[in-house]
Amino acid sequence: MHDVLMRVFDRLHERGFRHPMHLPWKPQQVAVRDPNQAMVVDFILRTSGYALATFLMRKELEESDRLKRAIDTCWEIESHPEKTGDLRADYLQADGVRVVMNVSLPAALAEGNAARLKMLREQLRRSMLPESNTFDTLKPDGLGHHHMGVYPAGYAAFTMAQAAFAAWLLQDTGFACPPETVSHVARGLDVLRVISQKYDMHKALGGRFSSASVIPDVLLGYGYLADLKHPRQSEFQGMLARLADEAYMASGLPRRTFSGHRDEVTPGPGCIAHFLEVRQRAMGLGAEPDPTGHWAFNYGPLSVHRREDWMVSIKGASRYWWAFERSLTDARKDPRRENVFGFHDGAGSLMIFGKGEPWVNAVQSGYAPAGWDWCRVPSTTTRHLTPAEMLAMDKEGGSFNRPYSDATFVGGLSLEQRQGMFVMDYTEATPDQRDAPLKALKTAFFFDNQIVMLTSGIRNGDGKHPVTTTLYQTALSGAETPTFEQGRMVTGFAETTQAVDAAASRLVDAAGNGYYIPAGNKVVVSRSLQASMNQSASRESRGPVATAWVDHGASPENASCEYVVLVRSGRDGLEDFAGKAEQEYRVLRQDAMAHVVRQLRLGVTGYAVAKADALLGDEFLSQASAPCLVMTRDLGAGRLRVSACHPDLGWTEGRSTPTNPAGRMIRPWHRCPHL
């Protein structure tokens, strides 16, 4: 084996993987090609194995006079900023942190380079600072960012796990991470487990990736913080015991925890043994309960509502945060079709994680990919387009990716970290980039297991495609999987959809969630073997799906809709609510000025005030001088508990951001100073 490894080092050197070489992200980054240098494209994130082997084989390499050559190659890798930015700068983006941890750290250890280890400590300190801007990696609310947007189901999570490893590895040395760095990393991993039901999270948080499940991949990071001495160690022991419980150990998920991923080296036997030892100690101390409460993450913008073991999350977009990410080609211009139809991921989409064994998960909660209709995303208001029409738009729209809207009134609010609300001044983002795109004002009010959903001002349809607000789209296990309409169980498939004709519509989806839709909404339901295309647009996708939506017509003018989602209500819970709906909640206002909802039983009122100088005339809030979110709870005896926020991040004034993503990297508010 020794001789084989030495031959591998020699072969790489002979083939040009050495100092100097071209190591660009994209070929066009090399202005003048040196014929004496190898050209290795988009490979810098895949060099961790070389650096780690250099460290592990340092004695053998030194004995054969290869060590200096191998270390020089590692520093050559570090010298290339094309993909990640300057890897010797104080501030590093998410990929940069991963490269210095996987290349620079083992190289510095192999060389005994104390100066580089001190630089690494400063880089981690600087790069893990939560900042109010569009840069990586952590934001003030604890969300992880990359690609100028929220990205916790990918790059950001791996970066936080790497930082946790550095904090653990370098403890009690002259290169130890400062306590505040450990605190920031802990905050990021804490939030990561809040926004993950257990392992799955909102699809939009995964960017272009088809899966939004990252906890199993970064569970080692929780193990490091459960073993490291810091003020939150006991909390992380509880987190680890919940996330790595017996059901996890009996499943296939440990393969993800102990596998190489995102181009990092597979953990070795020592790492696995250490994790299992830390886990065993954590299990003895006891698992934390499932997180419960309401969280508003306005650097998403994202809101998360949790009770018992279920979770609901809603994701928006604004002038500061893009609506979706997808990818049609890679850096070499080779096809890499990911999330091709994901235009509505951040369009105010609501996901309910409420069903599954041995833990609640996305697929068993109804989000199976087979037959998924990309324009029937729950709670979104969109034109209904077929996959073929969306692909035709793509040909005209070019590389349409990470679009922004012109809206600043987007975000959420929490009251007593138990109830909450979310608002989105919505603009449809699709490749046809119409001069007058579909618009609406959308809100969600969270009261325990009730979610009151309002939409108003729906306008600017194209006159051809129906504009709909999707109530639900849930996968069926088969034709006999029941849903309910007006209290009646429904099974089988219908070739055509049907309108629900009732004073108030009462529906239950295939996952057991109830929907109460007052009179005046044109509701349509469907159960069918649905045909669509898969997320890469590479083949047809078919699957049994139950769907319901409100039809606004092809040319709506100031249309609106109202409905209540009842998480896990089933038929009986929905029927009970429907019989006393007027005693449960009241919509006090639903127009361009404001959406106001009162939960009568809880004494909680939510106000989404969209216009400045709004006269509300409410007994608790009579006027607002600026757009704002306010939530109150009547404590009785003339006392009122109030939570309020202005969701606009306020990074610029008097500017408008076009939906077209061209030039998105040079907008003034994307170069705001560090705060």
Secondary structure as GFF3:
##gff-version 3
##sequence-region A 1 675
A	DSSP	alpha_helix	2	14	.	.	.	ID=ss1
A	DSSP	three_ten_helix	27	29	.	.	.	ID=ss2
A	DSSP	three_ten_helix	44	46	.	.	.	ID=ss3
A	DSSP	alpha_helix	48	56	.	.	.	ID=ss4
A	DSSP	alpha_helix	58	63	.	.	.	ID=ss5
A	DSSP	alpha_helix	67	78	.	.	.	ID=ss6
A	DSSP	alpha_helix	94	99	.	.	.	ID=ss7
A	DSSP	pi_helix	100	104	.	.	.	ID=ss8
A	DSSP	alpha_helix	105	111	.	.	.	ID=ss9
A	DSSP	alpha_helix	114	127	.	.	.	ID=ss10
A	DSSP	beta_strand	145	146	.	.	.	ID=ss11
A	DSSP	beta_strand	149	150	.	.	.	ID=ss12
A	DSSP	alpha_helix	155	169	.	.	.	ID=ss13
A	DSSP	alpha_helix	179	194	.	.	.	ID=ss14
A	DSSP	three_ten_helix	203	206	.	.	.	ID=ss15
A	DSSP	three_ten_helix	215	218	.	.	.	ID=ss16
A	DSSP	alpha_helix	219	227	.	.	.	ID=ss17
A	DSSP	alpha_helix	233	243	.	.	.	ID=ss18
A	DSSP	alpha_helix	246	249	.	.	.	ID=ss19
A	DSSP	alpha_helix	254	257	.	.	.	ID=ss20
A	DSSP	alpha_helix	269	285	.	.	.	ID=ss21
A	DSSP	beta_strand	293	297	.	.	.	ID=ss22
A	DSSP	beta_strand	302	307	.	.	.	ID=ss23
A	DSSP	beta_strand	310	315	.	.	.	ID=ss24
A	DSSP	beta_strand	327	329	.	.	.	ID=ss25
A	DSSP	beta_strand	335	338	.	.	.	ID=ss26
A	DSSP	beta_strand	349	353	.	.	.	ID=ss27
A	DSSP	beta_strand	381	383	.	.	.	ID=ss28
A	DSSP	alpha_helix	387	397	.	.	.	ID=ss29
A	DSSP	beta_strand	410	415	.	.	.	ID=ss30
A	DSSP	beta_strand	419	427	.	.	.	ID=ss31
A	DSSP	beta_strand	439	447	.	.	.	ID=ss32
A	DSSP	beta_strand	450	459	.	.	.	ID=ss33
A	DSSP	beta_strand	467	475	.	.	.	ID=ss34
A	DSSP	beta_strand	483	485	.	.	.	ID=ss35
A	DSSP	beta_strand	488	490	.	.	.	ID=ss36
A	DSSP	beta_strand	498	500	.	.	.	ID=ss37
A	DSSP	beta_strand	505	508	.	.	.	ID=ss38
A	DSSP	beta_strand	514	517	.	.	.	ID=ss39
A	DSSP	beta_strand	523	533	.	.	.	ID=ss40
A	DSSP	beta_strand	540	551	.	.	.	ID=ss41
A	DSSP	beta_strand	557	566	.	.	.	ID=ss42
A	DSSP	alpha_helix	570	579	.	.	.	ID=ss43
A	DSSP	alpha_helix	581	584	.	.	.	ID=ss44
A	DSSP	beta_strand	585	590	.	.	.	ID=ss45
A	DSSP	beta_strand	594	599	.	.	.	ID=ss46
A	DSSP	beta_strand	604	609	.	.	.	ID=ss47
A	DSSP	beta_strand	614	615	.	.	.	ID=ss48
A	DSSP	beta_strand	623	624	.	.	.	ID=ss49
A	DSSP	beta_strand	628	636	.	.	.	ID=ss50
A	DSSP	beta_strand	639	645	.	.	.	ID=ss51
A	DSSP	three_ten_helix	664	666	.	.	.	ID=ss52
A	DSSP	three_ten_helix	668	671	.	.	.	ID=ss53
###
